[in-house]
Each structure stands twice: as structure tokens, then as C-alpha cells.
Amino acid sequence: MSNRHFIVIGAGIVGISTALYLQKDGHRVTVIDGRDPGEGTSKGNAAVIATESCIPVATPGILWDVPKMLMDPLGPLAIRWGYLPKIAPWLLRFVANSGEKRVEQISITLRAALVQALAAHKELAALANQSLMIKDTGWLGVFEKDEKFQSYQWDLALQKRRGIDFQVLKKEEIRQFEPSLQPIYNHAVYYPENSFVTDNFALVQRLANHFVANGGKIVKADVTGFEIGTDGPRAVKAGGQSYACDAVVVAAGAWSKKLSAMLGHKVPLDTERGYHVTLPNAQKRPRMPLYSGDHSFAITPLDVGLRFAGTVELGGLEAEPNYARAQKLMNHGKRMFGDLDETGRSDWMGFRPSMPDSVPVISQGGRFKNTYFGFGHGHIGLTLGPVTGRIIADLAAGRDPGLDMQPFRIDRF
């Protein structure tokens, strides 16, 4: 049935991409979000299109790291003590997904979606006349400590099995390859297939503008519920009003759990709180995004400044930000580049919607056929945003999305 009215809940990269692909198919589309387009997690991510990122957060041996996570509130992966009782069920599932065989399976699932990611990004960017925002530079992972690089061999072996192209650089090659870095790195890995967006926030805004210019509607209101008919939701309640629709897409990031429950699906979604520091006046700018293998964060040369982004803090949606984590990123940044101009510096914290198996939900509803879901992308939300939108449009049209959708189903747990 073509020309239906879809309501997409969520105006981040996933929601706006979904709205554009549905619009492209000739549907009438309304996007509803309590914030303006891109104002959530899409505003502050590392802006990397990380097509190599097929390794889940939970890998073999993660269980032994949990005590360390609890003891170091500033570590790359930390848990807030106060949130531990609430996140315990999620953590148990997280650990259960960390076995060798399971991780291998997950990496195959993620890679199948990731190989389609860049083409979808470029299609939407071209549609909105923003092709120049995507730079195909590759990205470089750098390691100061030998033991960190040794432990990374496991990751490289897995990536090799997934067909990911990379090149290991010797110490003397690193400075030639990326002159902005201090001469402290002993190992590096270059991933040529990765790209980045020069301004992740502006990209979502410009895609949203294109959507509106082509007849799409954006409503700024918080969704509070649904009117359910015999065949599923027939209206979305938001901001004290009711918006009639033929189908609903839940793409509300970290806020998707509650909405999914209203539509008949209990999902083990939780939140990884990520931090960033952006320096608009940093003189030193790498030629491409970098990854600190020693401290697990990304460095991106954006139009708005040099950004240090990453780390995982399991602490839910309510607790106040711990900006000491942002300062820790800044300290690592100074070690990487030497002195940095901090004038105009901005610190930020956002909520990554994360599934315990690191596999996003990209799915038609099991209970109601006119419901679709796209959330839980963790660290690869920007990367998979456009391809998620394309897949949801394919599912809505009954087209083959070109990959096995079973592992992405909302009712897989």
C-alpha cells in the first residue's frame, strides 16, 4: 500500500534518514520529537562513518573488567555505582553476549550492515546537496603502549576475517602519515575505507531542511502515547494533540524503550553516556579522524573545531554529567598533540542508545504490522543512520533490504 502517512518519532540521524527514504518512496511523513533536528546524540558524536566497527562492546574477558569499571569512574568504560541495581539485568545480557562464538556472529551481522553504510550516506547527502560534507580520508588508530597494541591483535584478526582492509604502520611511518601527532606513538593501524562528516550536527539539520522543503512536516513535541486500533496504532499523541497516521516508526534513540513497550515490545535498551570536548581554535588539526588505542576515544577535525569524543559511562538518563570525564579526554588530547588552544572550548554529554549485544534494532513490529523500529545503534549511530532509514523504507515497501534481518529483529530477545 503506497502513499501512507508515516509518523517517525525521533529527529536524529536515524529518524531524519528514515523520513527521507520514506518520503522518497512517495509516502507522506511527519517527524515528531521534543527537540529540534539533531539536538540529541546526533549533535555531539565523533562524526566518523566507521564501516570497520564490527566488533561489539562486550568481547571475551569483559566479565573480569567489570570490577575495574566500578572502581575507576574516569576509565574508558565505567559504571556508576548508584545505577548498578538498575543496569544489572542489562549487564548480565551484555556479559552473556561476550563469548568467542557469539562475538564472531555479532561481527558478521554488523559488518553486513556496515558495508552498505557509506553508499546510503552519500545518497542522502547528494539528495540534500551536501556531498562535500563527507570526506573519504580513512582513519588512523594510534598506540603508545606496546601491550595495548598486542591486545589489539585480537581485534585485527577478527576484522581480517570480516574482510576489512587495514594497514599496520611502523613507528617511523606514523609521523610522516600524520604530522600533527607528538612523536610518542609506536604503532598505528590505518583503515582506508572509513570516512567522516565535517559537521555531524549540521548534516542532520540540512537533511531535515531538505525533508521539509519537499513537503515533510516536523512537529516539536514530546510523544506521550498512541491511539491503538484493531490493526495497530492509528494516531500518535504528542504535546496534548493527536496526530492520525497509517504507520509509526520509533527512532527515538535512548528514549525508544518506553515507546516500544507501548507498542507491545519489551526491549533491553539502556544508555551509554558519551562525552566530548570540542576546541574551535585548536591550531593542530589532523588530516583525518584518529582513534586512541590506549584510551578508546576518537579525535575528529570538524568544521566547528577539533573534537575529542568517546568513553562509555553506564549511568542512565537521569544522573548529572560527570564532566571530569571530558577533562580526562582533554588531558589525553594534550599528550597526543602537545599544547592546545582551549579558547571557546565546549564540553558535552549525550546518550548512546545501546543494546546488550551491540546490534541495533532495525525491524518491523511483531505485534503490529504498521510499526517499525530503528534504535539501539550504540557507537555506530551516525554510521548506520542512513542505511537504517533505507532498510526501514524497504521493509515498509516489502522490498528485500539486501541483508539477513533476523539478527536485527525487535523480538529477538
N, C-alpha and C positions, 0 to 999 in steps of 0.2 A: 504494500500500500504506500504509494508515494505521496508527497506533499502533506505530510502530517505536521502537527505542531509539537515540536520538542521543547521541553524546558531543561536546560542544562544548569545544574546547581554547582556553582564554582567558577570564578573568573580568573583562575591562574593559568599557567601554560597548558595544563591538561584540558580544562574547561573551555578555554577560548579556541584551542586547536580542534576540539570536538565540535564546537559550534560552527567553525568554519567548514569542516568537512561535511557536516550535515547540511549546511547552507548550500554547499557546492552540489549536493545531491538534489537540491530543489525543495528542501523542507523549510518550513517557517520555524525560526529558532528564537527563543528568549533565554537569555542568561540571567540568573539571579544570584547575587552574592551580597553579603553585608558590607563588603569593601569594594573599592574601585578595582578595575582590572590590574592584575599583577601585584597587588598590595600585600599579598600573603607571602608564602615561601618563595614564590617566583621573583620577589623583589631582591632577595639577598643571597641567592645561591652562587656557586662558583662559576657559573656560566659556561661550563665545559660540556661539549657534546661527547660524552665518554663512552664511545662504542666498544672500548676494550673492557668495560667494567662489568664483567660477567661473574665475578666472584662474590658470593653472599657475605654479609657482615659476620655471620656465625660460621666459623671454619673449625676443623678438627682441633681440639685442645682448648676451645673457648671457655669451657667449664672451669678450667684451672685459673683462668684470668679473672673470673668474677670477684673473688676476694680483693684482688688488686684494684678492680674498678670501684669497689666500695670504699677502699682506703684512700684513693687519690682523686679528690674532686676536680682536679685540673688535668687529669690524664686524658689521652685521646678518646678513650671510651670510659665513661663514668656513670655511676648510678647514684641518684640522690637517696640517701637513707630513708627519708620520710616517704618516698614514693615506692619503696621496695614492696610493701604488702600489696599495693595496687597492681604493680607490674609483674609480680611473681608468676601468675599464670602465663603471661606473655613470654617471660624469661624461660620458663620450662619448655615451651614450644620452640623458642629460639635455640636453646641448647639441643633439643631433640632433632633439630634440622642441621646440626653441625657435623654429623658423621661423614666419613670419606665418600661413601656411595651416594648419600643424599646431596652433598655439595656438588658432586660430579653432575648429577641430574639437574640440579638448580642452574648450574653454569650453562648447560646445554639449552635449557628453557630461556634463560636471559639472553644468551647470545643470539638465539633465533629472532628475538625482537630487536636487539641492538643493531644487527646488520641492516635492518630496514630504517633505522632512526634518521640517519643523515639525509636520505632522499626525501623523507617526509618533511624534515626541517626546511630543506631547500625549496620544496614545492610550496609550502605556506609562505616562506619569505618572499618568493617570486610573486606569489599571488598578491601580497601586500606591498610589492615594490621595495622590499627590504633585503634583497640578496646580498648587498655589501656588508650587512651585519654579521654574516657567517664567514669566519676565516678558517681555511683548511691548513693549519700550521703543524698539526700533530701536537703531542705533549710529552714532556720530559720528567721522568721520575728520578730524583737525586737522593743519594745515600751517603751520609758522612761516616756512619759506623759500619764496620765490616760485618758484625753479627746481624745487623738489620738486613743487610743485603743477602747474607747467607739464608736467613729465614724467608726472604722474598723469592728464593729459588723455587719454592713450592708453588707460589702464585704463577711464576713464569712457566713452569711445567704445565700447569692447568691451562693457562692462556694459550700455550702452544698447541695443546690438544684441541682447543676450540678454533684453531686456525687464525689466531690473532698475530698480526705482523709486528715484530719489535726488533730493536737493535740495541745490543749492550755496548755502552761506551766505556773506554778506558779512562783512567784519571786525567791523562794529558789531553784527551779529546773533549772533555766536558767544558773547559773554559773557552775553547775555540767554538764549540757548539752554542754555548750560552754565556757570552762575555759579562753579563750583568752580575753573575754569581761570584761570591767570595771564593778564593781557592781552597775550600775546605772539603770538597766532595771527592770521594774515592771511587764511587761507582754511579752509573746512571743508565737508565733504560729509556730509549726513545720509541714512542708509539706513533707512527706516521698517519694512521687512519683517524685519529681524533681531531676534532675541530673545536672552535669556541665561538660564542656570541659576544660581540663587542659591548653590548649593553642588554643584559637579560631582562631588566625591568622595562626598558623602552621597547624591546621587541614585543612583549605581551601587550603593551599599550597600543602599539601600532597595528598589531594583528586585530586587536579589539576595535580600533577605529575603522579598519577595513571591513570588519564584520558589520558594524553599524551603518557604514556608508553603503553597504549592499543590502540594506533592509533588515538587518538583525536588530534585536532590541535588548538593551541591558537594563535590568532593574536593580537598584541598590537597596537591598532589604535582607534581613535575616530570615531564612526559611524556618518555619516553626512546625510544619506538618503537612499532611496530604489529605485530600478527599479521595477515599478509595471506593471505586465502583466494583461491579462483579468481575471485570476483566483487569483490574489494577487501578493505579492512580489516574484520576481524571482531572485533578486540579492540585496545584501546589499552593500552600498557604504561606504567605510571607508579608511581613510588615503590616499585619492587620487586613490584608487583602487576599483574595483568592484568584489564582491565575489558571484558567482552564487549559488543558493540554491533552494530547493524544499519547505522549510518551515522556518519560523522565530519565535524565542521565545524572547520576550522583558523581560529581568530580570535585568534591569539596575538601580534598586533602585530608588534613588531620581531623577535620570535623565530620568526616564521612561515616564514622562508626554509628553515631546516633541516627542519622538519616537512613542508613542501611537497615538498622533494626526496625525502623518504622515501616520498611518495605519488605519485612519478613526474613532478613538475613543478619545473623549474629556473627560479626567478624572480629577476629583477634587483631584489631588495628591498635597500634599505640604510637607514641610520638618520640622521635629522636630530636632533641633540641640542638640546632646547629648555630654556630656563631660566626660572625665575620668582622674584620676591620678593613675599612677602605680608606686609602690615602690619596686624595685628589691631587696632591702636589709632590708625590714621590718622583724624584728625578730618575731613579733607576727603574727601568721597565724591561722585563724580559721580552724576548721576541715571540714567545708562545706561553701557554699555561704550563706551570710546573707543578710537581707533586713532591712533597717532602716525605720520603720513605721512612725517615727516622721518627717523624711526629704526626704522620697521617693527616695532612691538610693540603689544600690546593692554593696556588698563587696564580692570579689571572690579571693580565694587563688590559683593563677595561677602559672604555672611553671616559668613565667617571672617576678613574683612578686605579691604583694598584690594590687588588683585593687579596686578603688572606682569609680563606674560608674553610670551615670543616669542623672536625671533632664531633663526638656523639655524647650527649648527656641525656640519660634516661630519667626524665623528671616530670613528664606530663604537661598538661596545658595550663595549669593554674599557677605554679610556683614562679616567683620573681626571677628574672635573668641573673645569672652569675657572671658579670662582666669581667671578672678576674680571668675567665676562660678566654675572652677576647684579648686581654692583655698578654696572656701566655702566647697566643698566636703572634702578637706584635713582637714579643721578645725573640721568638724563633725567627721571625722575618728579619730582624736586625742582624741576627747571626748569619743569615743567608746572604744579605745584600750589603751589610755594613750600615752606616748611618742613613736614616731615612727621614725625610721631612714629614712631620706629623701634622702640619698646619691643615685645618679643615677636616681632620680625621673623623670618621663616623664608625661607631660600634653598633652591631645589630645582632638580634637573636630571632630565629624563626623555627617553625615546627615542621620537621620532616615526617610525613605520614608513613609509618613503617610496618610491614608485615613481618612476623617472626621468621619466615623463610626467605625474606628479601625479594619475593616475587610479587609484583603488583597485581591488583585485581583489575582485569580487563574482561568484562563479562556481561552477558545478558542475564537478567534475573532468573532465578529458578522458580520463584513463586509467581511472579507476574511477568508475562512476556513483553509488556511495554515498559519495562525498567531495564536500565543499562548502568554499568558501574565502571569507573576508571579512577582508581586511587591506590595509595599504598606504595608509591614508587621509591620511597627511601632516598638514596643518594643519586638516583638517576631520573628524577622527575623532569628536569629540563630536557635531558637526553631523550626520554621516551614520550614526552608530552605530545608532539605532533603525531607520532606513529600510533599512540593510544587513540587519539582522535580519529585517525583514519580507520583503525580497526573497529571502533565502535560504529562508525558510519557503515562499514562493511557488514557488521553483524545486523544492523538495523535494516540493511538492504537485502540481506540474505546472500551476500557475496562471500566468497572464500577469502579470508584475510591473508592467506599465504603462510600461515604457521599453525601449529597444533595449539588450540585454545584451551584444552583441558587443564593444563597446569595453572592457568590464569583465572579459572572459574571462581566465582564468589562463594560457591558452596563446596569448595574442595576440602575444607577442614572438617 
